[in-house]
Amino acid sequence: MEHRLVITPRAAALAGRLPAGDLPSYLYDLAALGEHARAVRAALPESVELSYAAKANPAPEILTALAPYVSGYEVSSGGELAHVREAVPGLPLAFGGPGKTEDELRLALGLRTERIHAESESELRLLAALAAERPGDAPVDVLLRVNLPAGDGELGGAALAMGGRPSPFGLDPRRAEACLPLLRGTRLRLRGIHAHLASGLDAPALLAVAARVTAWARALDERHGLGLTEVNVGGGMAVDYARPHARFDWAAYGAGLAALAAGHPGYRLRIEPGRALTAHSGWYVTEVLDIKHSHGEAFAVVRGGTHHLRTPAAKGHDQPFTVLPTDAWERPWPRPAALDEPVTISGQLCTPKDVLARAVPVAELRAGDRIAFAMAGAYAWNISHHDFLMHPAPTFHFLS
C-alpha cells in the first residue's frame, strides 16, 4: 500500500523543489542515517564490533556518514577494497567474498587490509604464498569463513540463504578443520571464524545462529589450542519492505549479544550489517509521465524504473512509496489520473518486468505528480542494470 509518512520532512521538501531535469533522483538524508547508526551502536554492547557491509551502498558520502559509529567496513572485491580505503582511510577493512583473484589478494596485502576472510583451501594456499613474497615479517590476519549446517528451523524465515546448505560460500566445517595444518610455517595468523549464513532474519533467529557459530568456534579452538580471539557472525538483519515503518529489534539483539559475549570470555564478536543500516535513509524520487487504463487496470508510467532501482524486481516485492502531489500541468489536454483505485507503477523499459509496485491502492495519482520510493538506501542504484536502453542516469543528492 501507499505510505505517506515514509520520507523525512527534509527529503520531502527537496523532492518537491527539484527541477524536472534532475529527475529521477536519489535522495539520502545523512543526518537521519547518522541518528539511526548512533542508535544501533548504542544498542550493542561495547565489546561487540560493528562493521558496515559496503556492498549495501558504497557511496563515499554514506561511508563517511557512518564512520563515527562503526568499527570498520566489510568489502567483497578488489574494487570495493580500493574504493573504501580511499573514501575512509582511517578505519579497518575486512575482505570477504568467494573467488578472490590473485590480483585482488595482492592488493589486499599491499593496502595492509586488517582482516582477510578465507573462503576455501585453495584461497588459503594462494594467500600464504603471496604473504611469503611480501617484504617484512608482519603477519597477515585471517578468519576462516565456515558454512555450518543450519539448525532445525533456524533459517526458515531467511530472505536469502548463503549457507546452512550446500553453497559456494565458505568452507565445509570438516574442510575448515583440515585447513589448519596449512597455516603452520606461514605468515598467516588465524584470528578467528567468520560465518554469514543468511539474510532477512529477525533478532531471535540471528542470535540462535550467532550462538551456534560461537560455540563451534570455541570447540574448534579448544580441540586444537588455536588461541582464537574473534568470531564474526555476519549480518543479515531483516528489512521488511511490506512494513516500511518496522525496524529490526536492535535492543533485543544487543542484549542477546551481550549475554553471548559474557558466556565466551576472550572472544571479540563482530557483526556486519549493510541493508539494515542504510535502507531507510534513502529515496528514489521520480515523476509520473503518464497514467493509462488497460483492461480495467490503472498503470502509472514514471521516469526511470528498475534499471535504476532493481530491488523490487529482484526480490519480487512492491517498493513502498509516498505520492508528492504537484499542481503543475501545462498541457492543453486533460490531465491523466487514477482516482481511488489500485495502480501499478512501471518504468520506461520495454519489458513487463519493469514494475516498481503492483496494484497498490491510491487516493489520487496524476501525471506530473512525483513519487518518492522509500527504503532505497541499500541495494538500489549500485545493483541495477544502469545501461539497459541507455536512459539517463539519476542525479544524487545528500542532505547533511
N, C-alpha and C positions, 0 to 999 in steps of 0.2 A: 504494500500500500504506500501511498504518498505520505511522507513525513515532513511536516512543516517546521520542525524545530531541530533538524539535524545539520545546522550550519551556524557557526558563531556569528554574532552581530557584525563583527569587523569584516569577516569574509563575505557576508551577505551584502554589506554596503559596497565593498569593492566589486563584487559580481554585478551589482546593478549599475555601476558607473563605468564599467569597462567599455571602450569603443567596440562597435561590432566587428571591426577589423582585427581585434585581439582575440576573438572567439574562434574555436574553443580555447579554454584556458584552464590550466591547473592553478589552484589557489592553495597555499599552505599557510596555516596560522601557527607560526613558530612559537608565539607566546603560549598558545593553548598546548602545543606539543611539549614545551618545557614544563608547564604545570602538571601535565599527565606523567611525564617521566619522573618528575620530582616526587609525585605521589607513589609511583611504583617503587622507586628507590627507598622511600620511607617505609613502605610496607614490608620490605625484605630485611632479614637480619643483616647486621653489618658485616658478618663473616661471609655472606654469600656474594659472589661477584656477579655483576650484571653486564653482560656483553650484548651489543646490538648486532643482529644479523643484517649486514649491509645489503644483502640481496633484496630485502623488502623494499628499500628505497635508498639508493646510493647518492642522492643529490648532495653536493657539498654543504648546502645550507642546512639540510636535515642532519647530516653527520655532525656539523658544528653545533647545532642547537642541542643535540643530545650529549655532547662532550662533558658538560658538568655533572652528569648523572650516571654515566656508565663507566665501567672499569676498562673497557676496550671494545673491539669490534671483531666480528667473525666474518671472514671473506672466503669466497669459494672459487676464485680463479686468479690467474696472474694479473688480469686486467683490474679486477677489484682490489687486489693487493696493492698495486701501484697507485691506483686512484685514491684509496682510503688513506694510505700512508702520506700522500701529498696533501689531502684535504685536512686531516687531523694528525699531524706528525707526532704529537706528544703522547699518544695512547697506544697500548699494546694491541697486537693483532694475533688472531688465531686463524690459521689457514687450513680449511677443511675442504671436503668435496671429493668425489671419485675422479679417477682419470687424470691426476696431476701429471703434466708433461715434465720432461727433464728441464726445459727452459723455465717453466714456472717454479720448479723446486730450486733451480739456481737463483732465480730472482728472489725467492723467499729467503734463501741463505744470505744473499747479498744485502738484503734490506734488514737483516737481523730480526726476522719475524720471531716473535716471542714464543709461539706455540705452533706446532705443525701436527695436524691430526692424520695419522697414517691409516689408510683405508684398506691396505692389502699387504701381503707378504712381499710381493714384487716391488710395491712402492717403498716399503721399508728398506729393502735391499738397495734400491736406487738412491734413496736419501742418505743411507750410510756411506755409499760410495762417493757421493757428491760432498758430503760433510768432510770426508777424509782429504779431499782436494783443497778445502778452504784454508787459507793461511791462519796461523794461530792454533790454539788448542781449546778454544771456548766450546763447551758442549752445546749441542742442538737439542732443545727440549721438545719432546714428542708426547702425544697421547695416542693410544690405540683406540680407534673407533670400533666398537663391538656391536654386532647385530644380535642382541639377545632375543630368544623366543618370547613371545607375548604371554603374559599370564591369562588365566581364564577371564574372558570378557573385558580385558584391560584396554584394548584398542577398539572396542565396539563402537564408540562414538567418534572415532577419528574421521576427519575430513580427507586426510591424505596419509597413507602409511608408507614410511621409508624403511621400516624394519619390523621385527617381530614375526617375520615370514621370509621365505627366500627372496633375496634382494641384491642388487648390485652395490648397495651401500654397506660399508663396514666389513668387519671380519666375523666369520662364524666363531662362536666362543672357543671351540676346540682349536681352530686355526690361530686365534689370538694367543692362546697359551703356547702353542707350538712355535710362535714367533719369538718368544722371549730369548732363546739362545742366540738369535741373530743380533741382539743388542750388545752382546759381550764383545769387548775389544774394539768397540766403535766409539765415535764421538757423539752418539745419540744417547740422550739421558731420558729414560722413561719417567715421566712425571705423574701419569695417571691414565684414566679411562674416560672415553667420550662415547656417549650413546644418544642418538636422536632418532626415536622410533616412529613418531607420528606427529601430525599437526591437527589442530582443531579439537583438542581435548580440554575438558574442564579441570578445575583445580584438584578435585579428589583423584581423578584419573592420572593426572600428571604427577601428583605426589606418590601414587602407587608405583608408577614407573620409576621415579627417582629413587624410591626406597629399594626397589629390586636391583637397579643398576649399582647403587652404592654398596649394597650387601654383596653383590657379585664381585665388585672391585675389591672389597675388603677380604673376601675369601681367597681371591687370586693372590692378593698381596701377602696374606699370611702363609699360603702354601709355598710361596717362592721367596719370601723375605725380600720383597722388592723395595720397600720403603716409599710407597706411593704417597703423594701429598694432595692430589687433585682428582675430583670427579666432576666431569662436565655432563649434565643431564639434558642439554639441548634446550630447545624452545617448544613451539607448537601450541601456545596458549590460544584457546578458542576465540574466534571473532565471528559473531553471528550477523550475517548480512540481512537476515529477516527481522532482526531486532536491533536496529541501529543505536538505540539508547542503552542497550545492555553492555556490560563490561565484564571482562574476566575478573574473578574474585581474587584480587592480589592480596588482600588481607588474609584470607584463609590459606592461600598458597604460601605466603611468607611465614605464617605461624607453623605450617607443616614443615617447611624447610628448616625452621629454627629447631624443631624437635628432631628432625633427621640429623642435622649437624651436631646436636648435643649427643646423639647416640653414636656418632662416629668421630670422636675427637681426633685431631691430627689431619683430618681431610678438609680441604677447602672446596666447597661446592660452587659451581659456576652454572649460570643459565644463559641462554642465547635467544631471547625473543626478538622477533622482527615485526611482523604484521601487527601484533598486539600493542606495540609501542607507537606506531606511526599511522595506522589506518584511519583513525578517527580525526586526524588533524589536516586532512587534505580533501579537496573537492574538485570535480571536473565540471566546469561551467560551460554551457553551450546555449545555442539559440534554436528555437523551433522554426524550421524553414517552411514547413507545410503540414497541414492536417488533412487527412483524407479518410473516407469510409469505404471499406471493401467487404462485400458480402455481409454487411451488417456489423462489422467491427471497425473501430476507430484506430488509426495509425498516425502517430506524430513522427515526422522525419526531421532529425536535428543535424546541425553541423557536426562533423566528426563522426565518431562511432567507436566500434570495438577495435579498430586499428589504433586508437588512442587509449582506450580503456578496455582491455581484453578480459578482465576478471569475470564479468557476468557470463560471457560466452564460454570461458574456460571452466568455470565452476557450476554453470547451469543455474544461476540464481538471478533474481531481479535486483538490480543495483538500487538501493534506496535513494530517493531524490526529494528535493523541495522545488516547487514552482515559484519563480520570481516574476510576477506579472509586470508587464510594461505596457504603457498606453500608446507607444509609438507605432503607428501604422500609416504609411504614406502611399499605399497602393490605391488606385481608383476603383478597385473591386472589393466586394465584401471580404471581411477577414475570416479565414477558415478557423473553425473552433470545434472543440469537443466539450460537451456540457453534461455534467452528472452521468458519466459513463466510463467504463473501463477503456484505457488507451494503451496500446503497445508502442513503445518508443524505440525507433530504429534509427540507424545511422545512414551514411551516404554510400555504403559499399554495395556492390552488385552481388549480394549473397543473402539468402534468407536467414543466415546465422548472425547477421549484424543487428542484434537485438540487445538493448541495454536493460529493458524492463518490459514484461509481457502482461497485458490485460490488467493494468493497475487502475483502480478507480480514481478519478479526479473530479473535483467540483467544476473546474473550468481550466481549459488549456487552449491557448490561441496561437496562431502563427505570430511570430515576433516576440512571444514570451521567452524568458530564459529559464533554464533548468540547471540546478546545482545537484549533481550526483555526489552523494556523501560517501564516506569510507573509501576514498580514493587516494589515501596517503601511503598505500603499500601495494606492491604487485599490480601496478596500473600502467603508467606510461612505459616503465622500464621492462615490462614483459610483453608489450604489444607489438604487432607486426606493422611497424610505422610506415613502410614504403609501399604497402599494397594499394594500388590505384593512384599512388602519388598525390594524394590530397595534402594540403598544407599541414605542417606540424602545429600543435597547440602552442600558446605562449605560457609562460610560467611566472607566477608572482608569489613572493614570500613576504608575509606580514610579520615583522619582528616586534 
